């Protein structure tokens, strides 16, 4: 099977058929460039207020697929865009983002995207994220520093 078609199939399975709306009209035949084009399209849609794109980004962050080429960069880019439009997030989307951040805070290592997730979560209502963040037992210095950042006034 064509690598781009395989990645498209994985993304449709992961995020649903609505992800196809964001496939560029002339997608690259290189899998990594295709992923970059697709998520740049989603990021642009988030910036323009597309609720479906916001939902897809929150789902991707919550599900945290490890097989996505350049996944950490893609997730970080989406988190940065969501931070710029955080006031438009639904309660269920905020819950997804907070849960993903709390889960990553408790890992033995702190993945790169955690920094961007923390900046996004800090823009959300404090009362929504404080209980989960407060309860996390961090296992590394970076996660402890990010937890302190989230708990700071």
Secondary structure, DSSP 8 states (H G I E B T S, - for coil): --HHHHHHHHHHHHH-GGGGGGS-TT--SSHHHHHHHHHHHHHHHHHTT-HHHHHHHHHHHHH--SSSTTHHHHHHHHHHHHHHTGGG--HHHHHHHHHHHHHHHTSSS--THHHHHHHHHHTS-HHHHHHHHHH----SHHHHHHHHHHH--
